[in-house]
Amino acid sequence: MDQQTFFISLVSGGAAGTATDLAFFPIDTMKTRLQAKGGFFRNGGWSGIYRGLGSAVIASAPSASLFFVTYDTSKKYLRQTLGRHIKSENTVLNLSHMLGASMGEIAACMVRVPAEVIKQRTQTSRFNSSLDSLRFILRNETGEGVLRGLYRGWSTTIIREIPFTMIQFPLYEYLKAKVAKLENKEKASPLQGALCGSVAGGFAAASTTPLDVIKTRIMLSESKVRVSQLVKTMVAEEGTKVFWSGVGPRTMWISAGGAIFLGVYETVSSFMLSAKPKKFE
């Protein structure tokens, strides 16, 4: 990745992540409380809907930047590599977008998972602030390994994010290409990109809600939990419908958030690309 592309991805991704988290944090809190054991009102109801915002804001820019730097780098490399072995251009594009997005999510989760653990503990009213949540984890949940408590739910987050991005980004890129083709343009406008991101994000969010519920329960646990045992317990105590808890807020949050996230990314990226090259030297 050249210096200019790296810098654009870094800044655009950071702006996109921060804008999205600030705009839709209350909806994210609603989703988390609906998914937590006991339901919405037992985990805080309508009070303190901005609890945990600090950890989200601190992590949003670096995690989003990591995602886009990795995504933009890997998809270009994958296009070139796959293009030597696969004749179908559409297949190459779809595979490069899916694999690139998956690699981007794995990189972003290095920052996102600890922030998500702290945020969700705080959102469910267990602690008054993100700092209190962090202190508790560091004092009480690191005995099994260094920072193990902070990375609780790492594997389930990856399991959720990979299918999510493999649905969202190929669909997002496909819709943008279709819009540009319909209007005989080289690329879709930032506004059109935002709308494409909204559709793609909403569809991917609804499809992966069960994985998100499992991830939330694991992150809220204060001890190591086996996924298979957790699923069995949830089904026995709450029925299969529990896996669709929070599907409405999650879909709304990611659909609207996808419009802002990808819209801001496209806007900032387009603005920086139109700037004079000397600004990036």
C-alpha positions as CSV (number, residue, x, y, z in Angstrom):
1,M,0.0,0.0,0.0
2,D,1.4,3.4,-1.0
3,Q,1.7,6.2,1.6
4,Q,-1.2,8.2,0.2
5,T,-3.6,5.3,0.1
6,F,-2.6,4.2,3.6
7,F,-3.1,7.7,5.0
8,I,-6.5,8.1,3.3
9,S,-7.7,4.7,4.7
10,L,-6.4,5.6,8.1
11,V,-8.1,9.0,8.4
12,S,-11.3,8.0,6.6
13,G,-11.8,4.9,8.6
14,G,-11.2,6.7,11.9
15,A,-13.7,9.4,11.0
16,A,-16.3,6.9,10.0
17,G,-16.0,4.8,13.1
18,T,-16.2,7.7,15.5
19,A,-19.1,9.3,13.7
20,T,-21.1,6.1,13.8
21,D,-20.5,5.3,17.5
22,L,-21.4,8.8,18.6
23,A,-24.6,8.9,16.5
24,F,-26.1,5.5,17.4
25,F,-24.8,4.6,20.8
26,P,-28.2,4.7,22.5
27,I,-29.6,2.1,20.0
28,D,-26.5,-0.1,20.7
29,T,-27.3,0.1,24.4
30,M,-30.9,-1.0,23.8
31,K,-29.7,-3.9,21.8
32,T,-27.2,-5.0,24.4
33,R,-29.8,-4.8,27.2
34,L,-32.3,-6.8,25.2
35,Q,-29.7,-9.5,24.6
36,A,-28.4,-9.7,28.2
37,K,-29.9,-12.4,30.4
38,G,-33.0,-11.0,32.1
39,G,-33.9,-8.7,29.3
40,F,-34.1,-5.0,28.8
41,F,-35.5,-3.6,32.1
42,R,-33.5,-5.9,34.3
43,N,-30.3,-4.6,32.8
44,G,-31.0,-0.9,33.1
45,G,-34.1,-0.1,31.0
46,W,-34.1,3.4,29.7
47,S,-31.7,4.9,32.3
48,G,-28.0,5.6,31.5
49,I,-28.2,4.8,27.8
50,Y,-24.9,6.5,27.3
51,R,-23.0,4.4,29.8
52,G,-20.0,2.8,28.2
53,L,-19.6,5.6,25.6
54,G,-16.1,6.4,26.7
55,S,-14.6,3.0,25.8
56,A,-16.5,3.0,22.5
57,V,-15.2,6.4,21.4
58,I,-11.6,5.6,22.4
59,A,-11.6,2.4,20.4
60,S,-13.8,3.4,17.4
61,A,-11.2,5.4,15.4
62,P,-8.3,2.9,15.8
63,S,-10.5,-0.1,15.2
64,A,-12.2,1.4,12.1
65,S,-8.8,2.6,10.8
66,L,-7.3,-0.9,11.2
67,F,-10.3,-2.4,9.4
68,F,-10.1,-0.1,6.3
69,V,-6.3,-0.1,6.1
70,T,-6.3,-3.9,6.1
71,Y,-9.4,-4.1,3.8
72,D,-8.1,-1.7,1.2
73,T,-4.7,-3.2,1.2
74,S,-5.7,-6.9,1.1
75,K,-8.5,-6.5,-1.5
76,K,-6.1,-4.9,-4.0
77,Y,-3.5,-7.6,-3.4
78,L,-6.2,-10.4,-3.6
79,R,-7.5,-9.0,-6.9
80,Q,-4.1,-9.3,-8.4
81,T,-3.3,-12.7,-6.9
82,L,-6.7,-14.3,-7.6
83,G,-6.8,-12.7,-11.1
84,R,-3.9,-14.9,-12.1
85,H,-5.8,-18.1,-11.4
86,I,-9.5,-17.3,-11.8
87,K,-10.8,-16.1,-15.2
88,S,-14.2,-14.7,-14.0
89,E,-13.8,-11.1,-13.0
90,N,-17.0,-11.1,-10.9
91,T,-15.7,-14.1,-8.9
92,V,-12.4,-12.4,-8.3
93,L,-14.1,-9.2,-7.1
94,N,-16.5,-11.1,-4.8
95,L,-13.7,-13.2,-3.3
96,S,-11.4,-10.3,-2.8
97,H,-14.1,-8.3,-1.1
98,M,-15.1,-11.2,1.2
99,L,-11.6,-12.2,2.1
100,G,-10.4,-8.6,2.4
101,A,-13.3,-7.7,4.7
102,S,-12.7,-10.8,6.8
103,M,-9.0,-9.9,7.2
104,G,-10.0,-6.4,8.1
105,E,-12.3,-7.5,10.8
106,I,-9.7,-9.8,12.4
107,A,-7.3,-6.8,12.5
108,A,-10.0,-4.5,13.9
109,C,-10.9,-7.0,16.7
110,M,-7.5,-6.6,18.3
111,V,-8.9,-3.2,19.5
112,R,-12.6,-3.8,19.3
113,V,-13.0,-6.8,21.5
114,P,-11.5,-5.3,24.7
115,A,-13.5,-2.1,24.1
116,E,-16.7,-4.2,23.5
117,V,-16.2,-6.2,26.7
118,I,-15.9,-3.0,28.8
119,K,-18.7,-1.2,27.0
120,Q,-21.2,-4.0,27.3
121,R,-20.4,-4.6,31.0
122,T,-21.1,-0.9,31.5
123,Q,-24.2,-0.7,29.3
124,T,-25.9,-3.4,31.4
125,S,-25.6,-1.2,34.5
126,R,-23.0,-3.5,36.2
127,F,-20.7,-0.5,36.5
128,N,-21.1,3.3,36.5
129,S,-18.4,4.0,34.0
130,S,-16.1,2.3,31.5
131,L,-13.2,3.0,33.9
132,D,-14.9,1.1,36.7
133,S,-15.5,-1.8,34.4
134,L,-11.9,-1.9,33.2
135,R,-10.6,-1.8,36.8
136,F,-12.9,-4.7,37.8
137,I,-11.7,-6.9,34.9
138,L,-8.0,-6.2,35.5
139,R,-8.4,-7.0,39.2
140,N,-10.6,-10.0,39.0
141,E,-10.5,-11.7,35.6
142,T,-6.9,-11.9,34.5
143,G,-5.9,-14.9,36.6
144,E,-6.3,-17.4,33.7
145,G,-3.8,-15.4,31.5
146,V,-2.6,-11.9,30.7
147,L,-5.6,-9.7,29.8
148,R,-7.8,-12.8,29.3
149,G,-10.8,-11.0,30.7
150,L,-10.5,-8.2,28.3
151,Y,-10.4,-10.6,25.3
152,R,-13.4,-12.7,26.5
153,G,-15.5,-13.5,23.5
154,W,-12.7,-13.0,21.0
155,S,-13.4,-16.2,19.1
156,T,-17.2,-15.7,19.0
157,T,-16.7,-12.1,17.9
158,I,-14.6,-13.3,14.9
159,I,-17.2,-16.0,14.2
160,R,-19.8,-13.3,14.1
161,E,-17.8,-10.7,12.2
162,I,-16.6,-12.9,9.3
163,P,-20.0,-14.0,8.0
164,F,-21.3,-10.4,8.7
165,T,-18.6,-8.8,6.5
166,M,-18.8,-11.6,3.9
167,I,-22.4,-10.6,3.4
168,Q,-22.1,-6.9,3.9
169,F,-19.1,-5.8,1.8
170,P,-19.6,-7.9,-1.4
171,L,-23.3,-6.7,-1.3
172,Y,-22.1,-3.1,-0.7
173,E,-19.6,-3.1,-3.5
174,Y,-22.1,-4.8,-5.8
175,L,-24.8,-2.2,-5.1
176,K,-22.3,0.7,-5.6
177,A,-21.2,-0.8,-9.0
178,K,-24.8,-1.2,-10.1
179,V,-25.7,2.4,-9.2
180,A,-22.7,3.7,-11.0
181,K,-23.5,1.6,-14.1
182,L,-27.1,2.8,-14.1
183,E,-26.0,6.4,-14.1
184,N,-23.1,5.9,-16.5
185,K,-20.6,7.1,-13.8
186,E,-17.2,5.8,-12.9
187,K,-18.2,5.4,-9.3
188,A,-21.2,6.0,-7.0
189,S,-21.5,9.3,-5.1
190,P,-20.8,9.4,-1.4
191,L,-24.6,9.7,-0.7
192,Q,-25.3,6.7,-3.0
193,G,-22.5,4.8,-1.3
194,A,-24.1,5.6,2.1
195,L,-27.5,4.3,1.0
196,C,-25.8,1.1,-0.4
197,G,-24.1,0.7,2.9
198,S,-27.4,1.0,4.8
199,V,-29.0,-1.7,2.7
200,A,-26.0,-4.0,2.9
201,G,-25.5,-3.4,6.6
202,G,-29.1,-4.0,7.6
203,F,-29.3,-7.3,5.7
204,A,-26.1,-8.5,7.2
205,A,-27.1,-7.4,10.7
206,A,-30.4,-9.2,10.7
207,S,-28.8,-12.4,9.3
208,T,-26.1,-12.6,12.0
209,T,-28.2,-11.6,15.0
210,P,-28.0,-15.1,16.7
211,L,-24.2,-15.0,16.6
212,D,-24.3,-11.5,18.1
213,V,-26.6,-12.7,21.0
214,I,-24.1,-15.5,21.8
215,K,-21.2,-13.1,21.7
216,T,-23.0,-10.7,24.0
217,R,-23.7,-13.4,26.6
218,I,-20.1,-14.6,26.6
219,M,-18.7,-11.1,27.0
220,L,-21.0,-10.4,29.9
221,S,-19.9,-13.6,31.7
222,E,-17.2,-13.1,34.3
223,S,-15.8,-16.6,33.8
224,K,-14.8,-18.8,30.9
225,V,-17.9,-20.2,29.1
226,R,-18.1,-23.0,26.5
227,V,-20.2,-21.9,23.5
228,S,-21.9,-25.3,23.2
229,Q,-22.9,-25.3,26.9
230,L,-24.1,-21.7,26.7
231,V,-26.3,-22.4,23.7
232,K,-27.8,-25.5,25.4
233,T,-28.5,-23.5,28.6
234,M,-30.1,-20.6,26.7
235,V,-32.4,-22.9,24.7
236,A,-33.4,-24.8,27.9
237,E,-34.1,-21.7,29.9
238,E,-35.3,-19.1,27.3
239,G,-36.2,-21.0,24.2
240,T,-34.9,-20.6,20.7
241,K,-36.5,-17.2,20.2
242,V,-33.8,-15.7,22.6
243,F,-31.3,-15.9,19.7
244,W,-33.3,-13.2,17.9
245,S,-33.3,-10.8,20.9
246,G,-32.5,-7.3,19.8
247,V,-32.8,-8.0,16.1
248,G,-34.8,-4.8,15.6
249,P,-32.4,-2.4,17.3
250,R,-29.4,-4.2,15.8
251,T,-30.7,-4.1,12.3
252,M,-31.8,-0.4,12.7
253,W,-28.5,0.5,14.3
254,I,-26.3,-1.1,11.7
255,S,-28.5,-0.1,8.8
256,A,-28.5,3.5,9.8
257,G,-25.0,3.2,11.1
258,G,-23.8,1.6,7.9
259,A,-25.1,4.6,6.0
260,I,-23.0,7.0,8.2
261,F,-20.0,4.6,8.6
262,L,-19.6,3.9,4.9
263,G,-21.0,7.4,3.8
264,V,-18.4,9.2,6.0
265,Y,-15.7,6.9,4.8
266,E,-16.6,7.6,1.1
267,T,-16.9,11.3,1.7
268,V,-13.6,11.8,3.5
269,S,-11.9,9.4,1.1
270,S,-13.2,11.3,-1.9
271,F,-12.3,14.6,-0.4
272,M,-8.7,13.5,0.3
273,L,-8.3,11.9,-3.1
274,S,-9.3,15.2,-4.7
275,A,-6.7,17.1,-2.6
276,K,-3.3,17.9,-4.1
277,P,-0.8,15.1,-3.8
278,K,1.7,17.3,-2.0
279,K,-0.5,17.2,1.1
280,F,0.4,13.5,1.4
281,E,4.1,13.9,0.9
